[in-house]
Amino acid sequence: MSHEDEDGSAAAGDELVAALRDALTVGTRDAFTELLTDDVRWGGEHGGNECTNRAEAGDHYARLLAEGVTLQVTETTRDGETWLVQLAVRSPDPADFPAKQTVRLTMRDGLIADICELDPPPTIEVLYFDGCPNHEAFLPHLTQLLDEHGIVVPVTLVRIESEDQARSRKFLGSPTLRVNGHDVDPTRGRDTDDAYALQCRLYATPTGTAGTPPDEWIINALVANPTHEAAIAAVRGGDLQTLGDLLRSNEDLATARLARQQGRTLLHIATDWPGHYPEVASTIAALVAAGADPSRPCLGKHPETPLHWAASSGDLDAMNALLDAGADIEATGAIIAGGTPMADATAFGQWPAARLLLERGAATNLFESAALGLVVRVEAHLSTSKPTPEDITGGFWGACHGGQLETAKVLLDAGADLNWIGYDDLTPLGAGSRAQADDVVAWLHRLGAVQAAGDEKP
């Protein structure tokens, strides 16, 4: 390549990065996907959240927006034929996403062909309170353990001084060790508010109760576990032979919470975005046969089950396998209003998934009934559930989002706000337009609906 070609490539790349900066500021799926090749790949250095085309990447970005996550370009550096882009990440729950993220962009023909999320250096925090004997003995042991494994990472000490601070920092007792913001205890269930207090912590380890986390938990959180990594690769690749061998030689593998996967289980890996992994139904059956609980929630603010995740990605094979294995179709904890798998399916527009749940007996609230066009259920909610005006308007928005004219009419007659600015900052007309629901859009136009905030009525 000549110097002139290199200069032209660099200039084109700089222009594309500038366009990405503008698209992220606009914060819409369309603005983002216009910059991507048809076969764009978006994923992490070591797997996870793999997207392999423009539609999947657009869906993933739309999902981030729906969760209230925004991205902003803060710095860019050219690295040969690629560009390193520093992103500022804002999230309703900072524990779920790092405040900063570095991605490596590869360009082709004036578009982005690869988005690779680079893993940041790990962070280690020890939360404690003064006078805790376990904490005082733990610190020198932790330092020695890190030295023995050649892990050069500073340890941040966080002193908890009050009950209020214990609750705000979700402090489970002294000492608490977090790697990349996540507790190293892979056995934790869902925490309750009364678990956070100024207290010494007891860990239920494989060898009995202890006042500090076992070395194995700490190292697993910092260094890849070969067995876990091999199982993850087998699940994502549909390699049933390897997965079966691993399950037979590691009796706790099917039930293990994976330290470097934020406490997820292998069933969560099998249903992780974008889903549709090869042999997923057989994979799920093998994991359940080995002891995996198909209704076990993940850790964190949104305790979603594998069925929630499969519904979010519209993975019907995974959903049927989970339900056949006894998964709780009404499990709560969805990222959408803490709801059931139906909440995720309808919110993310995964209509075949929502219909499958319906066929298998799932209940529906007013929003979900409206989005699916279930007129009888909508009328039943209106007559028996005593919905608030806000609920009625939300259901009306859901009907337009789902392209359901009849339920939209019922809810508008019930008092819905025609021009409410709802999810994704869209009005009902905006939601209907995005869904390409021509009959809904034409009807809303006749009623004088507006597309977005600030628009004048026609």
C-alpha positions as CSV (number, residue, x, y, z in Angstrom):
1,M,0.0,0.0,0.0
2,S,1.4,3.4,-0.9
3,H,1.7,6.3,1.5
4,E,-1.1,8.0,-0.4
5,D,-3.3,4.9,0.1
6,E,-2.4,4.8,3.8
7,D,-3.3,8.4,4.2
8,G,-6.6,7.9,2.5
9,S,-7.4,4.9,4.7
10,A,-6.5,6.8,7.8
11,A,-8.7,9.7,6.8
12,A,-11.6,7.4,6.0
13,G,-11.2,5.7,9.3
14,D,-11.1,9.0,11.1
15,E,-14.3,10.1,9.3
16,L,-16.0,6.8,10.3
17,V,-15.0,7.2,13.9
18,A,-16.4,10.7,13.9
19,A,-19.6,9.4,12.4
20,L,-19.7,6.7,15.2
21,R,-19.3,9.5,17.8
22,D,-22.3,11.3,16.2
23,A,-24.4,8.1,16.0
24,L,-23.9,7.2,19.6
25,T,-24.9,10.8,20.6
26,V,-28.1,10.4,18.6
27,G,-28.6,7.0,20.3
28,T,-30.8,5.2,17.8
29,R,-30.5,1.7,16.3
30,D,-30.7,3.1,12.7
31,A,-28.0,5.7,13.2
32,F,-25.7,3.0,14.6
33,T,-26.3,0.2,12.1
34,E,-25.8,2.6,9.1
35,L,-22.1,2.5,9.9
36,L,-21.8,-1.4,9.9
37,T,-21.0,-3.9,7.2
38,D,-23.6,-6.6,6.6
39,D,-21.3,-9.2,8.2
40,V,-20.1,-7.1,11.1
41,R,-18.8,-9.0,14.2
42,W,-19.3,-7.5,17.7
43,G,-18.0,-9.4,20.7
44,G,-15.5,-9.6,23.4
45,E,-11.9,-10.6,23.2
46,H,-12.7,-14.0,24.7
47,G,-16.2,-14.5,23.6
48,G,-19.6,-13.4,25.0
49,N,-22.4,-11.3,23.4
50,E,-21.3,-12.5,20.0
51,C,-23.0,-10.7,17.1
52,T,-22.1,-11.8,13.5
53,N,-24.2,-9.5,11.3
54,R,-25.7,-6.1,11.2
55,A,-29.2,-7.1,12.4
56,E,-27.8,-8.8,15.5
57,A,-25.5,-5.9,16.3
58,G,-28.4,-3.5,15.9
59,D,-30.6,-5.6,18.2
60,H,-27.8,-5.8,20.8
61,Y,-27.4,-2.0,20.7
62,A,-31.1,-1.5,20.9
63,R,-31.2,-3.8,24.0
64,L,-28.5,-1.6,25.7
65,L,-30.6,1.5,25.0
66,A,-33.7,-0.2,26.4
67,E,-31.7,-1.0,29.6
68,G,-30.8,2.7,29.9
69,V,-27.2,2.3,28.8
70,T,-25.6,5.1,26.8
71,L,-22.1,5.1,25.1
72,Q,-20.0,8.1,24.3
73,V,-16.7,8.3,22.4
74,T,-14.1,10.0,24.6
75,E,-10.8,9.2,22.8
76,T,-9.5,7.5,19.7
77,T,-6.1,6.2,18.6
78,R,-5.1,4.7,15.3
79,D,-3.3,1.3,15.6
80,G,-2.2,0.3,12.1
81,E,-5.3,-0.7,10.2
82,T,-7.5,-0.6,13.3
83,W,-8.7,2.1,15.6
84,L,-8.8,2.0,19.4
85,V,-11.8,3.8,20.8
86,Q,-12.3,4.7,24.4
87,L,-16.0,4.8,25.5
88,A,-17.6,6.3,28.5
89,V,-20.5,4.1,29.6
90,R,-23.4,5.3,31.6
91,S,-25.8,2.8,33.1
92,P,-28.7,3.0,35.6
93,D,-26.7,0.4,37.7
94,P,-23.0,1.0,37.4
95,A,-22.3,-2.4,38.9
96,D,-23.7,-4.0,35.7
97,F,-21.4,-2.2,33.3
98,P,-17.9,-0.7,33.5
99,A,-17.7,3.1,33.5
100,K,-15.1,2.9,30.7
101,Q,-14.7,0.5,27.8
102,T,-12.1,0.2,25.1
103,V,-13.1,-1.3,21.7
104,R,-10.9,-2.1,18.7
105,L,-12.6,-1.2,15.4
106,T,-11.6,-2.8,12.1
107,M,-12.8,-0.9,9.0
108,R,-13.6,-2.3,5.5
109,D,-14.9,-0.3,2.5
110,G,-15.8,2.7,4.6
111,L,-17.8,0.8,7.2
112,I,-17.1,-0.9,10.5
113,A,-16.5,-4.7,10.0
114,D,-15.5,-5.7,13.5
115,I,-16.1,-4.3,17.0
116,C,-13.9,-6.1,19.6
117,E,-14.4,-5.3,23.3
118,L,-11.0,-5.4,24.9
119,D,-11.0,-6.7,28.5
120,P,-9.9,-4.1,31.0
121,P,-7.4,-4.9,33.7
122,P,-9.1,-6.5,36.7
123,T,-9.9,-4.6,39.8
124,I,-9.7,-6.1,43.3
125,E,-11.6,-4.5,46.2
126,V,-11.6,-5.7,49.8
127,L,-14.6,-4.3,51.9
128,Y,-14.2,-4.5,55.6
129,F,-14.9,-2.7,58.9
130,D,-12.3,-1.8,61.6
131,G,-11.7,-4.4,64.2
132,C,-12.7,-7.4,62.0
133,P,-10.1,-10.1,62.9
134,N,-10.8,-12.1,59.7
135,H,-10.0,-9.0,57.6
136,E,-6.8,-8.3,59.4
137,A,-5.6,-11.9,58.8
138,F,-6.9,-12.0,55.2
139,L,-5.0,-9.1,53.7
140,P,-1.4,-10.5,54.0
141,H,-2.7,-13.9,52.8
142,L,-4.3,-12.3,49.8
143,T,-1.1,-10.4,49.0
144,Q,0.9,-13.7,49.2
145,L,-1.7,-15.5,47.0
146,L,-1.5,-12.9,44.3
147,D,2.3,-13.0,44.4
148,E,2.4,-16.8,44.1
149,H,0.3,-16.6,40.9
150,G,2.1,-13.7,39.4
151,I,-1.0,-11.4,39.5
152,V,0.1,-7.8,39.7
153,V,-3.0,-5.9,40.4
154,P,-3.4,-3.3,43.2
155,V,-5.9,-4.1,46.0
156,T,-8.3,-1.3,46.9
157,L,-9.4,-1.2,50.5
158,V,-12.9,0.0,51.2
159,R,-13.7,0.7,54.9
160,I,-17.4,0.4,55.8
161,E,-18.2,2.7,58.7
162,S,-22.0,2.7,59.1
163,E,-25.1,0.6,58.6
164,D,-26.3,3.1,55.9
165,Q,-23.0,2.7,54.0
166,A,-23.2,-1.1,54.4
167,R,-26.6,-1.0,52.6
168,S,-25.5,1.4,49.9
169,R,-22.4,-0.7,49.1
170,K,-24.3,-4.0,49.4
171,F,-21.8,-5.1,52.1
172,L,-22.4,-8.7,53.1
173,G,-19.8,-8.7,55.8
174,S,-16.1,-8.4,56.5
175,P,-14.1,-9.3,54.6
176,T,-15.9,-9.1,51.2
177,L,-13.7,-9.6,48.1
178,R,-14.9,-8.3,44.8
179,V,-13.1,-8.8,41.4
180,N,-14.3,-6.4,38.7
181,G,-17.1,-5.3,41.0
182,H,-18.4,-8.9,41.5
183,D,-18.3,-10.9,44.6
184,V,-16.0,-13.9,44.4
185,D,-18.4,-16.2,46.1
186,P,-19.9,-18.3,43.3
187,T,-22.5,-20.0,45.6
188,R,-24.4,-16.8,46.5
189,G,-28.1,-16.7,45.9
190,R,-30.1,-13.6,45.6
191,D,-29.3,-11.1,48.4
192,T,-32.0,-9.5,50.5
193,D,-31.7,-6.0,52.0
194,D,-31.3,-7.4,55.5
195,A,-28.2,-9.2,54.4
196,Y,-26.2,-5.9,54.3
197,A,-24.9,-4.9,57.7
198,L,-21.7,-4.3,59.8
199,Q,-20.9,-7.9,60.6
200,C,-18.3,-10.5,60.1
201,R,-18.9,-12.6,57.1
202,L,-19.2,-16.4,57.0
203,Y,-18.6,-18.3,53.8
204,A,-20.1,-21.7,53.0
205,T,-17.1,-23.4,51.4
206,P,-16.8,-26.9,50.1
207,T,-14.8,-27.8,53.2
208,G,-17.1,-26.1,55.7
209,T,-17.9,-22.6,57.1
210,A,-15.0,-20.1,56.9
211,G,-14.4,-16.5,57.7
212,T,-12.6,-15.8,54.4
213,P,-13.2,-16.9,50.8
214,P,-11.2,-20.0,49.7
215,D,-8.1,-19.4,47.5
216,E,-9.8,-21.3,44.7
217,W,-12.6,-18.8,44.4
218,I,-10.2,-15.9,44.3
219,I,-8.0,-17.4,41.6
220,N,-11.0,-18.5,39.6
221,A,-12.3,-15.0,39.6
222,L,-8.9,-13.7,38.3
223,V,-7.6,-16.5,36.1
224,A,-9.4,-18.5,33.6
225,N,-10.5,-21.9,34.8
226,P,-9.6,-24.4,32.0
227,T,-12.5,-26.7,32.7
228,H,-15.0,-23.8,32.7
229,E,-13.6,-22.3,29.6
230,A,-13.7,-25.7,27.8
231,A,-17.3,-26.1,28.9
232,I,-18.3,-22.6,27.7
233,A,-16.6,-23.3,24.3
234,A,-18.4,-26.6,24.0
235,V,-21.8,-25.1,24.9
236,R,-21.4,-22.3,22.3
237,G,-20.1,-24.6,19.6
238,G,-22.7,-27.3,20.2
239,D,-19.9,-29.9,20.9
240,L,-22.0,-32.4,22.8
241,Q,-19.2,-35.0,23.0
242,T,-16.8,-32.7,24.8
243,L,-19.5,-31.3,27.0
244,G,-20.6,-34.8,28.0
245,D,-17.0,-35.8,28.8
246,L,-16.6,-32.6,31.0
247,L,-19.8,-33.2,32.8
248,R,-19.0,-36.8,33.6
249,S,-15.5,-35.9,34.9
250,N,-16.6,-32.8,36.9
251,E,-19.7,-33.6,38.9
252,D,-20.4,-30.0,40.0
253,L,-19.9,-28.4,36.6
254,A,-23.6,-28.4,35.6
255,T,-24.5,-26.5,38.8
256,A,-21.4,-24.3,39.1
257,R,-21.6,-20.5,39.1
258,L,-18.8,-19.4,36.7
259,A,-16.6,-16.9,38.5
260,R,-15.4,-15.1,35.4
261,Q,-18.9,-15.0,34.0
262,Q,-20.4,-13.0,36.9
263,G,-21.8,-16.0,38.5
264,R,-23.7,-17.3,35.5
265,T,-24.4,-21.0,35.0
266,L,-23.8,-23.0,31.9
267,L,-27.5,-22.9,31.2
268,H,-27.2,-19.1,31.1
269,I,-24.2,-19.5,28.7
270,A,-26.4,-21.7,26.5
271,T,-29.1,-19.0,26.3
272,D,-26.9,-15.9,26.3
273,W,-27.3,-13.2,23.6
274,P,-27.5,-13.6,20.7
275,G,-28.6,-17.2,21.4
276,H,-29.4,-19.8,18.7
277,Y,-26.3,-21.8,19.4
278,P,-25.9,-25.1,17.5
279,E,-27.5,-28.2,19.2
280,V,-28.9,-25.9,22.0
281,A,-31.8,-28.2,22.8
282,S,-29.5,-31.2,23.3
283,T,-27.1,-29.0,25.2
284,I,-29.8,-27.9,27.6
285,A,-31.0,-31.5,28.1
286,A,-27.5,-32.7,28.9
287,L,-27.0,-29.9,31.5
288,V,-30.3,-30.6,33.1
289,A,-29.6,-34.3,33.2
290,A,-26.3,-33.5,34.9
291,G,-28.1,-31.6,37.6
292,A,-28.6,-28.0,36.3
293,D,-31.7,-26.2,37.5
294,P,-33.5,-24.7,34.5
295,S,-35.1,-22.0,36.8
296,R,-32.0,-20.9,38.6
297,P,-31.6,-17.1,38.4
298,C,-28.3,-15.3,37.6
299,L,-26.8,-13.0,40.2
300,G,-27.1,-9.2,40.3
301,K,-29.8,-6.6,40.0
302,H,-31.8,-8.6,37.5
303,P,-32.1,-12.2,38.6
304,E,-33.1,-13.6,35.2
305,T,-33.4,-17.3,34.5
306,P,-32.2,-19.0,31.4
307,L,-35.8,-18.8,30.1
308,H,-35.7,-15.0,30.3
309,W,-32.5,-15.0,28.3
310,A,-33.8,-17.4,25.6
311,A,-37.0,-15.3,25.3
312,S,-35.0,-12.1,24.9
313,S,-33.2,-13.6,21.9
314,G,-36.2,-15.3,20.5
315,D,-34.4,-18.7,20.7
316,L,-37.4,-21.1,20.4
317,D,-35.4,-24.3,20.5
318,A,-33.8,-23.2,23.8
319,M,-37.2,-22.1,25.2
320,N,-38.9,-25.4,24.4
321,A,-36.0,-27.4,25.8
322,L,-36.1,-25.4,29.1
323,L,-39.9,-25.6,29.4
324,D,-39.7,-29.4,28.7
325,A,-37.2,-29.6,31.5
326,G,-39.5,-27.9,33.9
327,A,-38.4,-24.2,33.8
328,D,-40.7,-21.9,35.6
329,I,-42.7,-20.0,32.9
330,E,-43.7,-17.4,35.5
331,A,-40.3,-16.8,37.1
332,T,-39.8,-13.1,37.9
333,G,-36.7,-11.0,37.7
334,A,-36.7,-9.8,34.1
335,I,-34.7,-6.7,33.1
336,I,-38.0,-5.3,32.0
337,A,-39.9,-4.3,35.2
338,G,-38.8,-7.4,37.1
339,G,-41.3,-9.4,35.1
340,T,-41.5,-12.9,33.6
341,P,-39.9,-14.2,30.4
342,M,-43.0,-12.8,28.7
343,A,-42.0,-9.3,29.7
344,D,-38.7,-9.7,27.9
345,A,-40.2,-11.3,24.8
346,T,-42.8,-8.6,24.3
347,A,-40.5,-5.7,25.2
348,F,-37.8,-6.8,22.8
349,G,-40.3,-7.5,20.0
350,Q,-39.6,-11.3,20.0
351,W,-43.1,-12.1,18.9
352,P,-42.6,-15.8,18.0
353,A,-41.1,-16.3,21.5
354,A,-44.0,-14.5,23.1
355,R,-46.5,-16.6,21.2
356,L,-44.7,-19.8,22.2
357,L,-44.9,-18.7,25.9
358,L,-48.6,-18.0,25.4
359,E,-49.2,-21.4,23.8
360,R,-47.4,-23.0,26.8
361,G,-49.6,-21.3,29.3
362,A,-47.9,-18.1,30.2
363,A,-50.0,-15.3,31.9
364,T,-49.9,-11.8,30.5
365,N,-50.3,-8.4,32.1
366,L,-52.1,-5.5,30.4
367,F,-49.0,-4.4,28.4
368,E,-48.2,-7.9,27.2
369,S,-51.8,-8.6,26.3
370,A,-52.1,-5.4,24.4
371,A,-48.8,-6.0,22.5
372,L,-50.0,-9.5,21.5
373,G,-53.4,-8.3,20.4
374,L,-55.3,-10.3,23.0
375,V,-58.5,-8.3,23.1
376,V,-60.4,-10.5,25.5
377,R,-57.5,-10.4,28.0
378,V,-57.2,-6.6,27.6
379,E,-60.9,-6.2,28.3
380,A,-60.6,-8.5,31.3
381,H,-57.7,-6.5,32.7
382,L,-59.7,-3.3,32.3
383,S,-62.7,-4.7,34.1
384,T,-61.1,-6.6,36.9
385,S,-57.5,-5.3,37.5
386,K,-58.4,-1.6,38.0
387,P,-55.4,-0.4,36.0
388,T,-54.2,3.1,36.6
389,P,-54.2,5.7,33.8
390,E,-50.5,5.2,33.5
391,D,-51.0,1.4,33.1
392,I,-53.7,2.0,30.4
393,T,-51.4,4.4,28.5
394,G,-48.5,2.0,28.8
395,G,-50.6,-0.8,27.4
396,F,-51.7,1.5,24.5
397,W,-48.0,2.1,23.7
398,G,-47.5,-1.6,23.9
399,A,-50.3,-2.3,21.4
400,C,-48.7,0.2,18.9
401,H,-45.3,-1.4,19.6
402,G,-46.8,-4.8,18.7
403,G,-48.7,-3.5,15.7
404,Q,-52.1,-4.5,17.3
405,L,-54.8,-2.1,16.0
406,E,-57.7,-3.7,17.9
407,T,-56.2,-3.6,21.3
408,A,-54.9,0.0,20.6
409,K,-58.5,1.1,19.9
410,V,-59.8,-0.5,23.1
411,L,-57.1,1.2,25.3
412,L,-57.5,4.6,23.6
413,D,-61.3,4.4,24.3
414,A,-60.3,3.6,27.9
415,G,-58.5,6.9,28.2
416,A,-54.9,6.3,27.0
417,D,-52.7,9.3,26.3
418,L,-52.4,9.4,22.5
419,N,-49.0,11.2,22.5
420,W,-47.3,9.8,25.6
421,I,-43.5,9.8,25.3
422,G,-42.7,6.2,26.3
423,Y,-40.0,3.6,26.0
424,D,-37.0,4.4,23.8
425,D,-38.3,8.0,23.9
426,L,-40.9,7.1,21.3
427,T,-44.6,8.1,21.1
428,P,-47.1,5.4,20.3
429,L,-46.9,6.6,16.7
430,G,-43.1,6.3,16.8
431,A,-43.4,2.8,18.2
432,G,-45.9,1.8,15.5
433,S,-43.7,3.3,12.8
434,R,-40.7,1.4,14.1
435,A,-42.7,-1.8,14.0
436,Q,-43.8,-1.0,10.4
437,A,-47.4,-1.5,11.5
438,D,-48.9,0.4,8.6
439,D,-52.6,0.1,9.7
440,V,-51.7,1.4,13.2
441,V,-49.7,4.2,11.8
442,A,-52.4,5.3,9.4
443,W,-55.0,5.2,12.2
444,L,-52.8,7.3,14.5
445,H,-52.2,9.8,11.8
446,R,-55.9,10.2,11.3
447,L,-56.3,10.9,15.0
448,G,-53.6,13.6,14.9
449,A,-50.9,11.7,16.8
450,V,-47.3,13.0,16.7
451,Q,-44.2,11.1,15.9
452,A,-41.9,12.6,18.7
453,A,-41.8,15.1,21.4
454,G,-42.0,18.7,20.0
455,D,-43.7,17.7,16.8
456,E,-46.8,19.6,15.8
457,K,-50.0,17.8,15.1
458,P,-50.8,17.5,11.4
